[in-house]
Amino acid sequence: MQKQDGQLSGLQKAAIFISALPEEATVKIFKKLKEHEIEKLIKAILSIENPSKEVVKEVIEEAYEHLKELSPIKLAPDHLRSILEKALPKEVLEKLLSQTFDTQEGKAIFQELEKLDSKIVANMIKDEHPQVIALILSQLKPMKAAEILQHIPKRVGVTNLQEEVIKRIASIEKISSQTLKIVANTLEEELLTIGAGNEETLSG
C-alpha cells in the first residue's frame, strides 16, 4: 500500500511540519513569510485532514533526522486564526481571512450541489444570468456540470442558452472570493427554500 505522505505535495508537507511545531515557533515562521506565501500555506493547511502520527513523523524526519519528540498536531481553523492574529498586522490578517476563509466556506455550498439531483440544480439556477450559471457550473465537476446544463430549459431572448453558458465557462479566468461568496450565499438561500418546501410537502 502506498504511504499516505507519498500523496502529499511539498506545500502540504510544509503545512503539516509547521502545524506540528509549538505555537511560538509557528508564529515566528509566519512573521518571516511573505503575504502570498502565507496565503498558500493557509490553503494547504485547510485542504488536508488531521494526519496520523506516523505520517507526521515521516514528514518531519525529512527535515530533521534526529527528531525524537513531536508536538501536538493542531490543524483546526480556530488554532490557525489564533496564530495568525499574533503573527500579522491587523489589516493584513483581515485581508487574508476574507480572501481565504470566505473562499473555503463558499466552496462548501458547491459540494452540496454535487450531491443534489441535476434536475433540481438546473431548476434552481435556470433564471440566473448566463454568466452566473457559468460561474456556478465552473465550480462543479465536469460530468455534474454537463448533466445540469442538459436540464436547463430554453429561455426567451436567448438563442442557445446552453451554448452561451459553455462559452462563458471557457472564458472564466480568476473568480474573486467576494463574487464566489455572493453566489454561494444566494445558492444557500435557494437550498433552504427547497428544504422548507420538502418539509411542507411531508407534513401535508
Residue frames as a rotation matrix with the C-alpha (Angstrom) as fourth column:
MET 1
0.579 0.815 0.000 0.00
0.815 -0.579 0.000 0.00
0.000 0.000 -1.000 0.00
GLN 2
-0.055 -0.611 0.790 1.33
0.522 -0.692 -0.499 3.45
0.851 0.385 0.357 -0.87
LYS 3
-0.547 -0.206 -0.811 2.39
0.829 -0.270 -0.490 5.56
-0.118 -0.941 0.318 2.08
GLN 4
0.498 0.856 -0.138 -0.03
0.840 -0.516 -0.170 8.34
-0.217 -0.031 -0.976 2.92
ASP 5
0.363 -0.386 -0.848 2.67
0.046 -0.902 0.430 11.04
-0.931 -0.195 -0.309 2.95
GLY 6
-0.649 -0.595 0.474 3.72
0.462 0.187 0.867 9.96
-0.604 0.782 0.154 -0.55
GLN 7
-0.049 0.741 0.670 0.49
0.980 -0.095 0.177 11.51
0.195 0.665 -0.721 -1.81
LEU 8
0.620 0.266 -0.738 1.16
0.546 -0.822 0.162 14.88
-0.563 -0.503 -0.655 -0.20
SER 9
0.665 -0.404 0.628 2.56
0.389 -0.530 -0.754 17.85
0.637 0.746 -0.195 -2.07
GLY 10
-0.410 -0.897 -0.163 5.59
0.696 -0.192 -0.691 19.72
0.589 -0.397 0.704 -0.79
LEU 11
-0.523 0.289 0.802 3.32
-0.394 -0.916 0.073 22.54
0.756 -0.278 0.593 0.35
GLN 12
0.603 0.795 -0.063 1.10
-0.362 0.343 0.867 20.14
0.711 -0.500 0.495 2.31
LYS 13
0.322 -0.588 -0.742 4.15
0.759 0.628 -0.169 18.60
0.566 -0.509 0.649 3.96
ALA 14
-0.711 -0.565 0.419 5.27
0.265 -0.766 -0.585 22.10
0.652 -0.305 0.695 4.94
ALA 15
-0.026 0.810 0.585 1.80
-0.606 -0.478 0.636 22.71
0.795 -0.338 0.504 6.39
ILE 16
0.765 0.270 -0.585 2.00
0.189 0.773 0.605 19.52
0.616 -0.573 0.541 8.48
PHE 17
-0.141 -0.925 -0.352 5.52
0.797 0.105 -0.595 20.36
0.588 -0.365 0.722 9.65
ILE 18
-0.696 -0.104 0.710 4.58
-0.140 -0.951 -0.277 23.89
0.704 -0.292 0.647 10.75
SER 19
0.299 0.916 0.268 1.41
-0.574 -0.052 0.817 22.65
0.762 -0.399 0.510 12.45
ALA 20
0.582 -0.144 -0.801 3.48
0.496 0.843 0.209 20.17
0.644 -0.519 0.561 14.48
LEU 21
-0.517 -0.844 0.146 5.63
0.437 -0.407 -0.802 22.93
0.736 -0.350 0.579 15.97
PRO 22
-0.333 0.361 -0.871 4.85
0.859 -0.264 -0.438 24.77
-0.388 -0.895 -0.222 19.22
GLU 23
0.653 0.720 0.237 2.68
0.753 -0.582 -0.306 27.84
-0.082 0.378 -0.922 18.64
GLU 24
0.596 -0.476 -0.647 5.52
-0.063 -0.831 0.553 30.25
-0.800 -0.289 -0.525 19.49
ALA 25
-0.493 -0.827 0.270 7.73
0.169 0.213 0.962 28.73
-0.853 0.520 0.035 16.79
THR 26
-0.134 0.542 0.830 4.90
0.975 0.220 0.014 28.79
-0.175 0.811 -0.558 14.26
VAL 27
0.816 0.433 -0.383 4.29
0.416 -0.900 -0.130 32.49
-0.401 -0.053 -0.914 14.93
LYS 28
0.107 -0.879 -0.465 7.97
-0.193 -0.477 0.858 33.26
-0.975 -0.002 -0.221 14.27
ILE 29
-0.604 -0.307 0.735 7.83
0.565 0.485 0.667 31.39
-0.562 0.819 -0.119 10.96
PHE 30
0.312 0.825 0.472 4.71
0.945 -0.219 -0.241 33.22
-0.096 0.521 -0.848 9.81
LYS 31
0.701 -0.075 -0.710 6.33
0.127 -0.966 0.227 36.57
-0.702 -0.249 -0.667 10.64
LYS 32
-0.298 -0.931 -0.211 9.19
-0.197 -0.156 0.968 35.79
-0.934 0.330 -0.137 8.24
LEU 33
-0.417 0.210 0.884 6.99
0.796 0.554 0.243 34.70
-0.439 0.805 -0.398 5.34
LYS 34
-0.980 0.154 -0.127 5.67
-0.198 -0.827 0.526 36.94
-0.024 0.540 0.841 2.59
GLU 35
-0.332 0.939 0.088 1.93
-0.730 -0.196 -0.655 37.54
-0.598 -0.281 0.751 2.30
HIS 36
0.276 0.466 -0.841 1.46
-0.915 0.394 -0.082 35.32
0.293 0.792 0.535 -0.77
GLU 37
-0.596 -0.548 -0.588 3.45
-0.299 0.830 -0.471 32.54
0.746 -0.105 -0.658 0.92
ILE 38
-0.880 0.342 0.329 1.22
-0.308 0.114 -0.944 32.72
-0.361 -0.933 0.005 3.99
GLU 39
0.018 0.948 -0.318 -1.87
-0.938 -0.094 -0.335 32.57
-0.347 0.305 0.887 1.80
LYS 40
0.020 -0.091 -0.996 -0.62
-0.666 0.741 -0.082 29.41
0.745 0.665 -0.046 0.07
LEU 41
-0.877 -0.438 -0.198 0.24
-0.131 0.615 -0.778 27.85
0.462 -0.656 -0.596 3.41
ILE 42
-0.575 0.753 0.321 -3.19
-0.630 -0.157 -0.761 28.63
-0.522 -0.640 0.564 4.87
LYS 43
0.281 0.709 -0.647 -4.88
-0.956 0.262 -0.128 26.96
0.079 0.655 0.752 1.90
ALA 44
-0.302 -0.485 -0.821 -2.64
-0.409 0.844 -0.348 23.92
0.861 0.231 -0.453 2.27
ILE 45
-0.973 -0.062 0.220 -3.46
-0.229 0.276 -0.934 23.58
-0.003 -0.959 -0.283 5.98
LEU 46
-0.265 0.960 0.087 -7.19
-0.734 -0.143 -0.664 23.87
-0.625 -0.240 0.743 5.31
SER 47
0.172 0.322 -0.931 -7.03
-0.937 0.345 -0.054 21.36
0.304 0.881 0.361 2.45
ILE 48
-0.459 -0.418 -0.784 -5.73
-0.208 0.909 -0.362 18.42
0.864 -0.003 -0.504 4.49
GLU 49
0.728 0.683 -0.056 -7.35
-0.177 0.267 0.947 16.39
0.662 -0.680 0.316 7.22
ASN 50
0.491 -0.562 0.666 -5.59
-0.843 -0.114 0.525 15.72
-0.219 -0.820 -0.529 10.51
PRO 51
0.196 -0.492 -0.848 -2.78
-0.583 0.637 -0.504 13.32
0.789 0.593 -0.162 9.54
SER 52
0.904 0.053 -0.423 -1.81
0.243 0.752 0.613 10.26
0.351 -0.657 0.667 11.55
LYS 53
0.747 -0.664 0.043 1.18
-0.366 -0.355 0.860 10.43
-0.555 -0.658 -0.508 13.88
GLU 54
0.226 -0.670 0.707 3.12
0.582 0.675 0.454 8.10
-0.781 0.309 0.542 11.58
VAL 55
0.489 0.017 0.872 2.65
0.825 -0.336 -0.455 10.44
0.285 0.942 -0.179 8.62
VAL 56
0.968 -0.127 0.215 3.66
-0.187 -0.940 0.285 13.46
0.166 -0.316 -0.934 10.70
LYS 57
0.548 -0.803 0.236 6.79
-0.080 0.231 0.970 11.67
-0.833 -0.550 0.062 11.85
GLU 58
0.182 -0.465 0.867 7.80
0.880 0.469 0.067 10.72
-0.438 0.751 0.495 8.31
VAL 59
0.723 0.152 0.674 7.26
0.513 -0.771 -0.377 14.29
0.463 0.618 -0.636 7.10
ILE 60
0.916 -0.363 0.172 9.31
-0.392 -0.715 0.580 15.80
-0.087 -0.598 -0.796 9.90
GLU 61
0.470 -0.774 0.424 12.10
0.245 0.576 0.780 13.24
-0.848 -0.263 0.460 9.53
GLU 62
0.547 -0.255 0.797 12.69
0.817 -0.045 -0.575 14.57
0.182 0.966 0.184 6.03
ALA 63
0.618 -0.281 0.734 13.85
-0.121 -0.957 -0.264 17.83
0.777 0.075 -0.625 7.61
TYR 64
0.123 -0.543 0.831 15.19
-0.979 -0.201 0.013 16.62
0.160 -0.816 -0.556 10.96
GLU 65
-0.043 -0.221 -0.974 16.87
-0.320 0.927 -0.196 13.20
0.947 0.303 -0.110 11.07
HIS 66
-0.740 -0.407 -0.535 17.27
0.331 0.472 -0.817 13.10
0.585 -0.782 -0.214 14.83
LEU 67
-0.391 0.676 0.625 13.89
-0.765 -0.616 0.188 14.48
0.513 -0.405 0.757 15.92
LYS 68
-0.932 -0.041 -0.359 12.64
0.141 0.873 -0.466 12.36
0.333 -0.485 -0.809 18.86
GLU 69
-0.509 0.784 -0.354 9.52
0.602 0.031 -0.798 14.06
-0.615 -0.619 -0.488 20.09
LEU 70
-0.594 0.418 0.687 6.58
0.563 -0.394 0.727 15.56
0.574 0.819 -0.001 18.26
SER 71
-0.922 0.384 -0.051 4.46
-0.256 -0.704 -0.662 18.49
-0.291 -0.597 0.747 19.38
PRO 72
-0.263 0.901 0.346 0.67
0.412 0.429 -0.804 18.03
-0.872 -0.069 -0.484 19.37
ILE 73
-0.836 0.047 0.547 -0.91
0.532 -0.176 0.828 18.39
0.136 0.983 0.122 15.94
LYS 74
-0.132 0.810 -0.571 -3.39
0.435 -0.471 -0.768 21.26
-0.891 -0.350 -0.290 15.68
LEU 75
-0.883 -0.170 0.437 -4.77
0.466 -0.215 0.858 21.93
-0.052 0.962 0.269 12.21
ALA 76
0.052 0.992 -0.111 -8.11
0.961 -0.080 -0.265 23.40
-0.272 -0.093 -0.958 13.25
PRO 77
0.070 0.040 0.997 -9.04
0.650 -0.760 -0.015 26.75
0.757 0.649 -0.079 11.65
ASP 78
0.937 0.319 0.146 -9.51
0.094 -0.629 0.772 28.34
0.338 -0.709 -0.619 15.10
HIS 79
0.547 -0.816 -0.186 -5.96
0.531 0.166 0.831 27.41
-0.648 -0.553 0.524 16.06
LEU 80
-0.183 -0.591 0.786 -4.67
0.980 -0.172 0.099 28.76
0.077 0.788 0.611 12.75
ARG 81
0.474 0.454 0.754 -6.57
0.413 -0.872 0.264 32.01
0.777 0.186 -0.601 13.26
SER 82
0.961 -0.126 -0.247 -5.06
0.204 -0.285 0.937 32.39
-0.189 -0.950 -0.248 16.75
ILE 83
0.107 -0.987 0.123 -1.54
0.808 0.158 0.567 32.02
-0.579 0.039 0.814 15.36
LEU 84
-0.150 -0.135 0.979 -2.16
0.880 -0.470 0.070 34.50
0.451 0.872 0.190 12.54
GLU 85
0.815 0.520 0.256 -3.53
0.330 -0.780 0.531 37.09
0.476 -0.348 -0.807 14.96
LYS 86
0.744 -0.603 -0.289 -0.23
0.220 -0.187 0.957 37.03
-0.631 -0.776 -0.006 16.82
ALA 87
-0.086 -0.879 0.470 1.95
0.763 0.245 0.598 36.95
-0.640 0.410 0.650 13.71
LEU 88
-0.435 -0.037 0.900 0.38
0.845 -0.362 0.393 39.51
0.312 0.931 0.189 11.37
PRO 89
-0.976 0.174 -0.133 -0.73
-0.131 -0.951 -0.280 43.15
-0.175 -0.255 0.951 11.41
LYS 90
-0.353 0.925 0.141 -4.50
0.083 0.181 -0.980 43.50
-0.932 -0.334 -0.141 11.76
GLU 91
0.246 0.497 -0.832 -5.10
-0.740 -0.458 -0.492 44.89
-0.626 0.737 0.255 8.25
VAL 92
-0.524 -0.501 -0.688 -3.08
-0.819 0.518 0.247 42.09
0.233 0.693 -0.682 6.60
LEU 93
-0.933 0.196 0.302 -4.84
0.012 0.854 -0.520 39.47
-0.360 -0.482 -0.799 8.72
GLU 94
-0.068 0.988 -0.138 -8.31
-0.182 -0.149 -0.972 40.74
-0.981 -0.041 0.190 7.81
LYS 95
0.091 0.030 -0.995 -7.43
-0.973 -0.208 -0.095 40.71
-0.210 0.978 0.011 4.12
LEU 96
-0.788 -0.486 -0.377 -6.11
-0.554 0.827 0.092 37.14
0.268 0.281 -0.922 4.24
LEU 97
-0.777 0.541 0.322 -9.04
0.083 0.594 -0.800 35.87
-0.624 -0.595 -0.506 6.28
SER 98
0.137 0.885 -0.444 -11.61
-0.473 -0.336 -0.815 37.42
-0.870 0.322 0.373 3.95
GLN 99
0.017 -0.209 -0.978 -9.86
-0.998 0.057 -0.030 36.04
0.062 0.976 -0.208 0.88
THR 100
-0.740 -0.496 -0.454 -9.03
-0.493 0.859 -0.136 32.58
0.458 0.123 -0.881 2.17
PHE 101
-0.892 0.409 0.193 -11.56
0.077 0.558 -0.826 31.54
-0.445 -0.722 -0.529 4.82
ASP 102
-0.056 0.917 -0.395 -14.52
-0.588 -0.350 -0.730 33.03
-0.807 0.191 0.559 2.92
THR 103
-0.161 -0.083 -0.983 -13.44
-0.953 0.273 0.133 31.13
0.257 0.958 -0.123 -0.19
GLN 104
-0.952 -0.232 -0.200 -13.24
-0.169 0.942 -0.290 27.86
0.256 -0.242 -0.936 1.75
GLU 105
-0.606 0.790 0.091 -16.69
0.003 0.116 -0.993 28.43
-0.796 -0.602 -0.073 3.26
GLY 106
-0.006 0.613 -0.790 -18.11
-0.848 -0.422 -0.321 29.40
-0.530 0.668 0.522 -0.13
LYS 107
-0.570 -0.315 -0.759 -16.87
-0.735 0.608 0.300 26.20
0.367 0.729 -0.578 -1.73
ALA 108
-0.893 0.235 0.383 -18.89
-0.094 0.736 -0.671 24.11
-0.439 -0.635 -0.635 0.73
ILE 109
0.026 0.984 -0.178 -22.17
-0.477 -0.144 -0.867 25.04
-0.879 0.107 0.465 -0.96
PHE 110
0.103 -0.047 -0.994 -20.90
-0.986 0.125 -0.108 23.75
0.130 0.991 -0.033 -4.30
GLN 111
-0.913 -0.400 -0.081 -20.08
-0.373 0.898 -0.232 20.44
0.166 -0.182 -0.969 -2.63
GLU 112
-0.476 0.831 0.290 -23.73
-0.115 0.268 -0.957 20.28
-0.872 -0.488 -0.032 -1.60
LEU 113
0.254 0.566 -0.784 -24.82
-0.851 -0.255 -0.460 20.89
-0.460 0.784 0.417 -5.20
GLU 114
-0.579 -0.565 -0.588 -22.74
-0.768 0.619 0.162 17.89
0.272 0.546 -0.793 -6.27
LYS 115
-0.950 0.194 0.244 -24.97
0.024 0.825 -0.564 15.69
-0.310 -0.530 -0.789 -4.11
LEU 116
-0.165 0.964 -0.209 -28.27
-0.375 -0.257 -0.891 17.04
-0.912 -0.069 0.404 -5.44
ASP 117
0.152 0.342 0.927 -30.18
0.747 0.575 -0.334 15.67
-0.647 0.743 -0.168 -8.41
SER 118
-0.796 -0.580 0.175 -29.08
0.533 -0.535 0.656 17.52
-0.287 0.615 0.734 -11.56
LYS 119
-0.240 0.800 0.551 -32.68
0.697 -0.253 0.671 18.42
0.676 0.544 -0.497 -12.45
ILE 120
0.604 0.446 -0.661 -33.14
0.794 -0.402 0.455 20.12
-0.063 -0.800 -0.597 -9.08
VAL 121
-0.210 -0.779 -0.590 -29.97
0.562 -0.590 0.579 22.17
-0.800 -0.210 0.562 -9.50
ALA 122
-0.789 -0.049 0.613 -30.97
0.596 -0.308 0.742 23.11
0.153 0.950 0.272 -13.06
ASN 123
0.221 0.960 0.172 -34.32
0.774 -0.280 0.569 24.32
0.594 0.007 -0.804 -11.79
MET 124
0.412 -0.148 -0.899 -32.58
0.769 -0.473 0.430 26.38
-0.489 -0.868 -0.081 -9.09
ILE 125
-0.326 -0.753 -0.572 -30.34
0.268 -0.654 0.708 28.28
-0.907 0.078 0.415 -11.49
LYS 126
-0.185 0.260 0.948 -32.41
0.958 0.264 0.115 28.34
-0.220 0.929 -0.298 -14.71
ASP 127
0.758 0.584 0.289 -33.44
0.632 -0.767 -0.108 32.01
0.159 0.265 -0.951 -14.31
GLU 128
0.393 -0.700 -0.596 -29.96
0.321 -0.504 0.802 33.29
-0.862 -0.507 0.027 -13.43
HIS 129
0.631 -0.300 -0.716 -27.87
-0.707 -0.603 -0.370 35.36
-0.321 0.739 -0.593 -15.84
PRO 130
0.908 -0.279 -0.314 -25.80
0.014 0.767 -0.642 33.13
0.419 0.578 0.700 -18.17
GLN 131
-0.004 -0.968 0.249 -22.60
-0.413 -0.225 -0.882 34.43
0.911 -0.107 -0.399 -16.55
VAL 132
-0.074 0.062 0.995 -23.83
-0.995 0.065 -0.078 33.41
-0.069 -0.996 0.056 -13.09
ILE 133
0.897 0.411 0.163 -24.85
-0.387 0.908 -0.162 29.97
-0.215 0.082 0.973 -14.38
ALA 134
0.605 -0.747 -0.276 -21.40
-0.039 0.319 -0.947 29.62
0.795 0.583 0.164 -15.94
LEU 135
-0.208 -0.691 0.692 -19.71
-0.774 -0.315 -0.548 30.61
0.597 -0.650 -0.470 -12.68
ILE 136
0.318 0.424 0.848 -21.74
-0.877 0.472 0.092 28.07
-0.361 -0.773 0.522 -10.71
LEU 137
0.993 0.117 -0.035 -21.10
-0.120 0.890 -0.440 25.23
-0.021 0.441 0.897 -13.14
SER 138
0.379 -0.923 -0.068 -17.39
-0.326 -0.065 -0.943 26.06
0.866 0.379 -0.325 -13.28
GLN 139
-0.212 -0.422 0.881 -17.16
-0.963 -0.062 -0.261 25.18
0.164 -0.904 -0.394 -9.59
LEU 140
0.565 0.512 0.647 -18.59
-0.601 0.793 -0.102 21.69
-0.565 -0.332 0.755 -10.12
LYS 141
-0.379 -0.644 0.665 -17.11
0.022 0.712 0.702 18.51
-0.925 0.281 -0.256 -11.54
PRO 142
-0.801 -0.022 -0.598 -17.30
-0.558 -0.332 0.760 18.49
-0.216 0.943 0.253 -15.37
MET 143
-0.849 0.493 -0.190 -19.67
0.343 0.788 0.511 15.50
0.402 0.369 -0.838 -15.51
LYS 144
-0.317 0.740 -0.593 -22.06
0.829 -0.087 -0.552 17.03
-0.460 -0.667 -0.586 -12.98
ALA 145
-0.457 0.081 -0.886 -21.96
-0.185 -0.983 0.006 20.41
-0.870 0.167 0.464 -14.72
ALA 146
-0.934 0.074 -0.351 -22.76
-0.339 0.132 0.931 18.77
0.115 0.989 -0.098 -18.07
GLU 147
-0.642 0.732 -0.229 -25.74
0.737 0.671 0.081 16.91
0.213 -0.117 -0.970 -16.59
ILE 148
-0.223 0.541 -0.811 -27.13
0.555 -0.613 -0.562 20.10
-0.801 -0.575 -0.164 -15.05
LEU 149
-0.674 -0.129 -0.727 -26.65
-0.392 -0.772 0.500 22.04
-0.626 0.622 0.470 -18.28
GLN 150
-0.945 0.323 -0.044 -28.67
0.152 0.557 0.817 19.45
0.288 0.765 -0.576 -20.21
HIS 151
-0.295 0.878 -0.376 -31.66
0.953 0.298 -0.053 20.05
0.066 -0.374 -0.925 -17.93
ILE 152
-0.555 0.102 -0.826 -31.65
0.189 -0.951 -0.245 23.86
-0.810 -0.292 0.508 -18.15
PRO 153
0.249 0.776 0.579 -34.65
0.788 0.185 -0.587 24.80
-0.563 0.602 -0.566 -20.34
LYS 154
-0.372 -0.294 0.880 -34.63
0.827 -0.536 0.170 27.21
0.422 0.791 0.443 -23.29
ARG 155
-0.224 0.234 -0.946 -35.08
0.647 -0.690 -0.324 30.87
-0.729 -0.685 0.003 -22.45
VAL 156
0.685 0.538 0.491 -36.92
0.728 -0.477 -0.494 33.58
-0.032 0.695 -0.718 -24.35
GLY 157
0.943 -0.318 -0.099 -34.48
-0.324 -0.945 -0.052 36.12
-0.078 0.081 -0.994 -25.75
VAL 158
-0.046 -0.975 0.219 -31.51
-0.736 0.181 0.652 33.76
-0.675 -0.131 -0.726 -25.71
THR 159
0.239 0.148 -0.960 -30.93
-0.927 0.330 -0.180 31.83
0.290 0.932 0.216 -28.94
ASN 160
0.439 -0.177 -0.881 -28.97
0.125 0.983 -0.135 28.98
0.890 -0.051 0.454 -27.38
LEU 161
0.761 -0.062 0.646 -28.59
-0.604 -0.434 0.669 29.27
0.239 -0.899 -0.368 -23.62
GLN 162
0.869 -0.432 0.241 -26.51
0.246 0.799 0.548 26.11
-0.430 -0.417 0.801 -23.26
GLU 163
0.395 -0.738 0.547 -24.04
0.829 0.029 -0.559 27.26
0.397 0.674 0.623 -25.90
GLU 164
0.466 -0.159 0.870 -23.84
-0.174 -0.981 -0.086 30.70
0.867 -0.112 -0.485 -24.31
VAL 165
0.890 -0.106 0.444 -23.09
-0.437 0.081 0.896 29.21
-0.131 -0.991 0.025 -20.89
ILE 166
0.713 -0.650 0.263 -20.39
0.651 0.753 0.098 26.93
-0.261 0.101 0.960 -22.31
LYS 167
0.325 -0.579 0.747 -18.69
0.527 -0.546 -0.652 29.92
0.786 0.605 0.128 -23.98
ARG 168
0.561 -0.049 0.826 -18.75
-0.525 -0.792 0.310 31.86
0.640 -0.608 -0.470 -20.71
ILE 169
0.938 -0.266 0.222 -17.33
-0.014 0.610 0.792 28.91
-0.346 -0.746 0.569 -18.75
ALA 170
0.514 -0.767 0.385 -14.46
0.850 0.395 -0.349 28.70
0.116 0.507 0.854 -21.22
SER 171
0.193 -0.416 0.889 -13.72
0.268 -0.849 -0.456 32.41
0.944 0.326 -0.053 -20.80
ILE 172
0.965 0.179 0.190 -13.69
-0.134 -0.286 0.949 32.37
0.225 -0.941 -0.252 -16.99
GLU 173
0.035 -0.997 -0.064 -10.23
-0.068 0.061 -0.996 33.05
0.997 0.040 -0.066 -15.59
LYS 174
-0.836 -0.343 -0.428 -9.98
0.399 0.157 -0.904 34.05
0.377 -0.926 0.006 -11.93
ILE 175
0.245 0.959 0.139 -13.05
0.355 -0.222 0.908 34.44
0.902 -0.174 -0.395 -9.73
SER 176
-0.490 -0.422 0.763 -12.75
-0.475 -0.604 -0.640 36.79
0.731 -0.676 0.095 -6.77
SER 177
-0.863 0.131 -0.489 -13.53
0.444 0.657 -0.609 35.38
0.242 -0.742 -0.625 -3.34
GLN 178
-0.748 0.610 -0.262 -16.14
-0.272 -0.642 -0.717 38.12
-0.605 -0.464 0.646 -2.85
THR 179
-0.309 0.625 -0.717 -18.01
-0.928 -0.031 0.372 37.14
0.210 0.780 0.589 -6.02
LEU 180
-0.582 0.016 -0.813 -17.85
-0.044 0.998 0.051 33.48
0.812 0.065 -0.581 -5.06
LYS 181
-0.938 0.206 -0.278 -19.22
0.303 0.105 -0.947 34.28
-0.166 -0.973 -0.161 -1.62
ILE 182
-0.553 0.767 -0.325 -22.15
-0.708 -0.638 -0.302 36.29
-0.439 0.062 0.896 -3.03
VAL 183
-0.209 0.439 -0.874 -23.12
-0.754 0.497 0.430 33.47
0.623 0.749 0.227 -5.39
ALA 184
-0.746 -0.141 -0.651 -22.68
0.211 0.877 -0.432 30.89
0.632 -0.460 -0.624 -2.62
ASN 185
-0.895 0.439 -0.081 -24.96
-0.076 -0.329 -0.941 32.87
-0.440 -0.836 0.328 -0.28
THR 186
-0.281 0.809 -0.517 -27.64
-0.955 -0.287 0.070 33.04
-0.091 0.514 0.853 -2.99
LEU 187
-0.300 0.096 -0.949 -27.40
-0.393 0.894 0.215 29.29
0.869 0.438 -0.231 -3.58
GLU 188
-0.950 -0.086 -0.300 -27.61
0.229 0.461 -0.857 28.64
0.212 -0.883 -0.418 0.15
GLU 189
-0.622 0.779 -0.073 -30.87
-0.565 -0.512 -0.647 30.61
-0.541 -0.362 0.759 0.34
GLU 190
-0.099 0.557 -0.825 -32.22
-0.915 0.276 0.296 28.59
0.392 0.783 0.482 -2.59
LEU 191
-0.594 -0.202 -0.778 -31.32
-0.016 0.971 -0.240 25.33
0.804 -0.130 -0.580 -0.85
LEU 192
-0.961 0.273 -0.037 -33.04
0.022 -0.055 -0.998 26.47
-0.274 -0.960 0.047 2.33
THR 193
-0.315 0.879 -0.358 -36.16
-0.903 -0.393 -0.172 27.27
-0.292 0.270 0.918 0.30
ILE 194
-0.166 0.179 -0.970 -36.08
-0.598 0.764 0.244 23.82
0.784 0.620 -0.020 -1.27
GLY 195
-0.866 -0.233 -0.443 -35.64
0.187 0.670 -0.719 22.23
0.465 -0.705 -0.536 2.15
ALA 196
-0.781 0.624 0.024 -38.57
-0.353 -0.409 -0.841 24.17
-0.515 -0.665 0.540 3.58
GLY 197
-0.128 0.743 -0.657 -40.73
-0.985 -0.015 0.174 23.15
0.119 0.670 0.733 0.62
ASN 198
-0.425 -0.108 -0.898 -39.91
-0.216 0.976 -0.015 19.49
0.879 0.188 -0.439 1.15
GLU 199
-0.989 0.050 -0.137 -40.81
0.145 0.225 -0.963 19.74
-0.018 -0.973 -0.230 4.84
GLU 200
-0.473 0.869 -0.144 -44.20
-0.744 -0.482 -0.463 21.29
-0.472 -0.112 0.874 3.99
THR 201
-0.106 0.397 -0.912 -44.87
-0.810 0.497 0.310 18.52
0.576 0.771 0.269 1.46
LEU 202
-0.685 -0.231 -0.691 -44.05
0.113 0.903 -0.414 15.83
0.720 -0.362 -0.592 4.01
SER 203
-0.944 0.319 -0.080 -46.10
0.029 -0.161 -0.987 17.45
-0.328 -0.934 0.143 6.77
GLY 204
-0.365 0.845 -0.391 -49.05
-0.901 -0.426 -0.079 17.98
-0.233 0.324 0.917 4.43
